[in-house]
Amino acid sequence: MCAPSRLRGPALVALFLGTVVAAGCSKNDGEKLAPVGGTITVDGKAVPSGNVTFYPDASKGNASTHQPNGSIEPDGRYELFVPAARKGAPPGWYKVVVYAVDDPQPGKPNKYYANKEYADVNTTPLRVEVVENPEPGRYDLKLRR
Protein backbone atom coordinates (compact mmCIF):
# COMPACT_ATOMS: atom_id res chain seq x y z
CA MET A 1 0.00 0.00 0.00
CA CYS A 2 1.26 3.51 -0.81
CA ALA A 3 2.21 5.84 2.02
CA PRO A 4 -0.16 8.79 2.40
CA SER A 5 1.05 12.01 0.80
CA ARG A 6 2.44 14.61 3.17
CA LEU A 7 1.65 17.37 0.66
CA ARG A 8 -1.41 19.28 1.75
CA GLY A 9 -3.06 22.60 0.96
CA PRO A 10 -0.62 25.33 -0.13
CA ALA A 11 2.27 22.90 -0.70
CA LEU A 12 0.19 20.80 -3.08
CA VAL A 13 -1.03 23.91 -4.94
CA ALA A 14 2.56 25.23 -5.25
CA LEU A 15 3.76 21.88 -6.63
CA PHE A 16 0.91 21.79 -9.15
CA LEU A 17 1.48 25.39 -10.31
CA GLY A 18 5.23 24.83 -10.58
CA THR A 19 4.62 21.81 -12.80
CA VAL A 20 2.18 23.74 -15.00
CA VAL A 21 4.56 26.72 -15.36
CA ALA A 22 7.53 24.46 -16.16
CA ALA A 23 5.49 22.60 -18.75
CA GLY A 24 4.35 25.89 -20.29
CA CYS A 25 7.90 27.24 -20.54
CA SER A 26 9.17 24.20 -22.39
CA LYS A 27 6.09 23.80 -24.56
CA ASN A 28 6.66 23.91 -28.30
CA ASP A 29 4.20 26.41 -29.74
CA GLY A 30 3.98 24.36 -32.93
CA GLU A 31 5.31 27.10 -35.20
CA LYS A 32 7.55 25.55 -37.83
CA LEU A 33 11.16 26.76 -37.81
CA ALA A 34 13.69 27.00 -40.62
CA PRO A 35 17.44 27.08 -39.99
CA VAL A 36 18.91 30.59 -40.07
CA GLY A 37 22.60 31.37 -39.80
CA GLY A 38 25.29 33.12 -41.76
CA THR A 39 28.17 35.55 -41.62
CA ILE A 40 28.03 39.29 -41.00
CA THR A 41 30.67 41.46 -42.63
CA VAL A 42 31.38 45.18 -42.94
CA ASP A 43 33.31 46.16 -46.06
CA GLY A 44 34.38 42.51 -46.42
CA LYS A 45 35.67 42.08 -42.84
CA ALA A 46 33.93 39.89 -40.25
CA VAL A 47 32.00 41.72 -37.54
CA PRO A 48 33.61 40.31 -34.36
CA SER A 49 30.86 40.93 -31.79
CA GLY A 50 27.28 42.01 -31.21
CA ASN A 51 23.90 40.48 -31.83
CA VAL A 52 21.35 40.13 -34.60
CA THR A 53 17.55 40.11 -34.30
CA PHE A 54 14.97 39.32 -36.96
CA TYR A 55 11.73 41.30 -36.44
CA PRO A 56 8.65 39.91 -38.22
CA ASP A 57 7.65 42.25 -41.07
CA ALA A 58 3.86 42.51 -40.79
CA SER A 59 3.75 44.70 -43.91
CA LYS A 60 4.88 41.63 -45.85
CA GLY A 61 2.48 39.23 -44.12
CA ASN A 62 4.65 37.87 -41.32
CA ALA A 63 2.40 37.55 -38.25
CA SER A 64 4.84 35.51 -36.14
CA THR A 65 5.10 36.47 -32.49
CA HIS A 66 8.77 35.43 -32.38
CA GLN A 67 11.77 37.74 -32.72
CA PRO A 68 14.54 35.24 -33.45
CA ASN A 69 17.97 36.41 -32.35
CA GLY A 70 21.55 35.32 -31.90
CA SER A 71 25.01 36.42 -30.91
CA ILE A 72 27.72 37.32 -33.40
CA GLU A 73 30.83 35.18 -32.93
CA PRO A 74 34.37 36.60 -33.33
CA ASP A 75 34.55 35.21 -36.90
CA GLY A 76 31.32 37.02 -37.85
CA ARG A 77 29.10 33.92 -37.77
CA TYR A 78 25.65 33.92 -36.17
CA GLU A 79 22.78 31.50 -35.72
CA LEU A 80 19.21 32.40 -34.74
CA PHE A 81 17.16 30.97 -31.90
CA VAL A 82 13.61 31.42 -30.58
CA PRO A 83 12.44 30.83 -26.96
CA ALA A 84 13.20 27.49 -25.33
CA ALA A 85 16.56 27.53 -27.17
CA ARG A 86 15.00 26.22 -30.38
CA LYS A 87 17.17 26.83 -33.45
CA GLY A 88 15.81 28.75 -36.40
CA ALA A 89 13.06 31.18 -37.28
CA PRO A 90 9.51 30.80 -38.60
CA PRO A 91 9.38 31.26 -42.40
CA GLY A 92 8.42 34.73 -43.61
CA TRP A 93 9.77 38.23 -44.14
CA TYR A 94 11.81 40.03 -41.47
CA LYS A 95 13.43 43.40 -40.78
CA VAL A 96 16.97 42.62 -39.63
CA VAL A 97 18.64 44.57 -36.84
CA VAL A 98 22.37 44.17 -36.31
CA TYR A 99 23.73 45.69 -33.13
CA ALA A 100 27.45 45.39 -33.92
CA VAL A 101 29.40 47.07 -31.14
CA ASP A 102 32.66 46.51 -29.33
CA ASP A 103 32.27 45.58 -25.65
CA PRO A 104 29.49 48.00 -24.59
CA GLN A 105 30.11 49.55 -21.16
CA PRO A 106 27.83 51.79 -19.12
CA GLY A 107 28.85 55.44 -19.38
CA LYS A 108 31.18 54.92 -22.34
CA PRO A 109 30.32 55.59 -25.99
CA ASN A 110 29.82 52.48 -28.09
CA LYS A 111 32.22 51.68 -30.91
CA TYR A 112 30.00 50.62 -33.81
CA TYR A 113 31.49 48.28 -36.41
CA ALA A 114 28.77 49.17 -38.92
CA ASN A 115 26.57 52.13 -39.73
CA LYS A 116 24.18 52.81 -36.82
CA GLU A 117 21.18 52.57 -39.17
CA TYR A 118 21.44 48.76 -38.89
CA ALA A 119 20.99 48.91 -35.08
CA ASP A 120 17.41 50.23 -35.15
CA VAL A 121 14.30 48.43 -36.43
CA ASN A 122 12.94 51.74 -37.74
CA THR A 123 16.00 52.59 -39.85
CA THR A 124 17.54 49.28 -40.90
CA PRO A 125 17.50 48.74 -44.66
CA LEU A 126 17.95 44.98 -44.21
CA ARG A 127 15.02 42.77 -45.20
CA VAL A 128 15.26 38.99 -45.40
CA GLU A 129 12.82 36.25 -46.27
CA VAL A 130 13.31 33.10 -44.20
CA VAL A 131 12.53 29.97 -46.22
CA GLU A 132 12.31 26.30 -45.25
CA ASN A 133 15.25 25.11 -47.37
CA PRO A 134 17.71 28.01 -47.69
CA GLU A 135 20.54 27.90 -50.18
CA PRO A 136 24.07 28.41 -48.78
CA GLY A 137 24.84 32.07 -48.10
CA ARG A 138 21.19 33.17 -48.12
CA TYR A 139 21.46 34.78 -44.68
CA ASP A 140 24.94 36.31 -45.04
CA LEU A 141 24.66 40.01 -44.22
CA LYS A 142 26.96 42.50 -45.96
CA LEU A 143 26.94 45.81 -44.14
CA ARG A 144 28.71 49.12 -44.69
CA ARG A 145 30.23 51.67 -42.34
C-alpha positions as CSV (number, residue, x, y, z in Angstrom):
1,M,0.0,0.0,0.0
2,C,1.3,3.5,-0.8
3,A,2.2,5.8,2.0
4,P,-0.2,8.8,2.4
5,S,1.1,12.0,0.8
6,R,2.4,14.6,3.2
7,L,1.7,17.4,0.7
8,R,-1.4,19.3,1.8
9,G,-3.1,22.6,1.0
10,P,-0.6,25.3,-0.1
11,A,2.3,22.9,-0.7
12,L,0.2,20.8,-3.1
13,V,-1.0,23.9,-4.9
14,A,2.6,25.2,-5.2
15,L,3.8,21.9,-6.6
16,F,0.9,21.8,-9.1
17,L,1.5,25.4,-10.3
18,G,5.2,24.8,-10.6
19,T,4.6,21.8,-12.8
20,V,2.2,23.7,-15.0
21,V,4.6,26.7,-15.4
22,A,7.5,24.5,-16.2
23,A,5.5,22.6,-18.8
24,G,4.3,25.9,-20.3
25,C,7.9,27.2,-20.5
26,S,9.2,24.2,-22.4
27,K,6.1,23.8,-24.6
28,N,6.7,23.9,-28.3
29,D,4.2,26.4,-29.7
30,G,4.0,24.4,-32.9
31,E,5.3,27.1,-35.2
32,K,7.6,25.5,-37.8
33,L,11.2,26.8,-37.8
34,A,13.7,27.0,-40.6
35,P,17.4,27.1,-40.0
36,V,18.9,30.6,-40.1
37,G,22.6,31.4,-39.8
38,G,25.3,33.1,-41.8
39,T,28.2,35.5,-41.6
40,I,28.0,39.3,-41.0
41,T,30.7,41.5,-42.6
42,V,31.4,45.2,-42.9
43,D,33.3,46.2,-46.1
44,G,34.4,42.5,-46.4
45,K,35.7,42.1,-42.8
46,A,33.9,39.9,-40.3
47,V,32.0,41.7,-37.5
48,P,33.6,40.3,-34.4
49,S,30.9,40.9,-31.8
50,G,27.3,42.0,-31.2
51,N,23.9,40.5,-31.8
52,V,21.3,40.1,-34.6
53,T,17.6,40.1,-34.3
54,F,15.0,39.3,-37.0
55,Y,11.7,41.3,-36.4
56,P,8.6,39.9,-38.2
57,D,7.7,42.2,-41.1
58,A,3.9,42.5,-40.8
59,S,3.8,44.7,-43.9
60,K,4.9,41.6,-45.9
61,G,2.5,39.2,-44.1
62,N,4.7,37.9,-41.3
63,A,2.4,37.5,-38.3
64,S,4.8,35.5,-36.1
65,T,5.1,36.5,-32.5
66,H,8.8,35.4,-32.4
67,Q,11.8,37.7,-32.7
68,P,14.5,35.2,-33.5
69,N,18.0,36.4,-32.4
70,G,21.5,35.3,-31.9
71,S,25.0,36.4,-30.9
72,I,27.7,37.3,-33.4
73,E,30.8,35.2,-32.9
74,P,34.4,36.6,-33.3
75,D,34.5,35.2,-36.9
76,G,31.3,37.0,-37.8
77,R,29.1,33.9,-37.8
78,Y,25.6,33.9,-36.2
79,E,22.8,31.5,-35.7
80,L,19.2,32.4,-34.7
81,F,17.2,31.0,-31.9
82,V,13.6,31.4,-30.6
83,P,12.4,30.8,-27.0
84,A,13.2,27.5,-25.3
85,A,16.6,27.5,-27.2
86,R,15.0,26.2,-30.4
87,K,17.2,26.8,-33.5
88,G,15.8,28.8,-36.4
89,A,13.1,31.2,-37.3
90,P,9.5,30.8,-38.6
91,P,9.4,31.3,-42.4
92,G,8.4,34.7,-43.6
93,W,9.8,38.2,-44.1
94,Y,11.8,40.0,-41.5
95,K,13.4,43.4,-40.8
96,V,17.0,42.6,-39.6
97,V,18.6,44.6,-36.8
98,V,22.4,44.2,-36.3
99,Y,23.7,45.7,-33.1
100,A,27.4,45.4,-33.9
101,V,29.4,47.1,-31.1
102,D,32.7,46.5,-29.3
103,D,32.3,45.6,-25.6
104,P,29.5,48.0,-24.6
105,Q,30.1,49.5,-21.2
106,P,27.8,51.8,-19.1
107,G,28.8,55.4,-19.4
108,K,31.2,54.9,-22.3
109,P,30.3,55.6,-26.0
110,N,29.8,52.5,-28.1
111,K,32.2,51.7,-30.9
112,Y,30.0,50.6,-33.8
113,Y,31.5,48.3,-36.4
114,A,28.8,49.2,-38.9
115,N,26.6,52.1,-39.7
116,K,24.2,52.8,-36.8
117,E,21.2,52.6,-39.2
118,Y,21.4,48.8,-38.9
119,A,21.0,48.9,-35.1
120,D,17.4,50.2,-35.1
121,V,14.3,48.4,-36.4
122,N,12.9,51.7,-37.7
123,T,16.0,52.6,-39.8
124,T,17.5,49.3,-40.9
125,P,17.5,48.7,-44.7
126,L,18.0,45.0,-44.2
127,R,15.0,42.8,-45.2
128,V,15.3,39.0,-45.4
129,E,12.8,36.3,-46.3
130,V,13.3,33.1,-44.2
131,V,12.5,30.0,-46.2
132,E,12.3,26.3,-45.2
133,N,15.3,25.1,-47.4
134,P,17.7,28.0,-47.7
135,E,20.5,27.9,-50.2
136,P,24.1,28.4,-48.8
137,G,24.8,32.1,-48.1
138,R,21.2,33.2,-48.1
139,Y,21.5,34.8,-44.7
140,D,24.9,36.3,-45.0
141,L,24.7,40.0,-44.2
142,K,27.0,42.5,-46.0
143,L,26.9,45.8,-44.1
144,R,28.7,49.1,-44.7
145,R,30.2,51.7,-42.3
